[in-house]
Amino acid sequence: MVISLILLPGTGQRDVTLPTGATLSDLVAQEDLGGRQIVLNGEAIPASAFGSTTLASGQEVGAIGASKGN
């Protein structure tokens, strides 16, 4: 399945391929998103729910991280 991943700050939007039945935990591990706030279809998801949140093709996932200004 393909989901849309948006990295902020970062590379912006790109499509990511995951196996059917993948969870947010799988995505975080595959794409090295540790330490970022995850937003699924506009709703913030707590890290404690990553393993139980199954993704579906076509969903949008935002991975937001803090950036330190100069």
Stockholm file with secondary structure:
# STOCKHOLM 1.0

chainA/1-70         MVISLILLPGTGQRDVTLPTGATLSDLVAQEDLGGRQIVLNGEAIPASAFGSTTLASGQEVGAIGASKGN
#=GR chainA/1-70 SS CEEEEEEETTTEEEEEECCTTCBHHHHHHHHTCTTSEEEETTEEECGGGGGGCBCCTTCEEEEECCCCCC
#=GC SS_cons        CEEEEEEETTTEEEEEECCTTCBHHHHHHHHTCTTSEEEETTEEECGGGGGGCBCCTTCEEEEECCCCCC
//
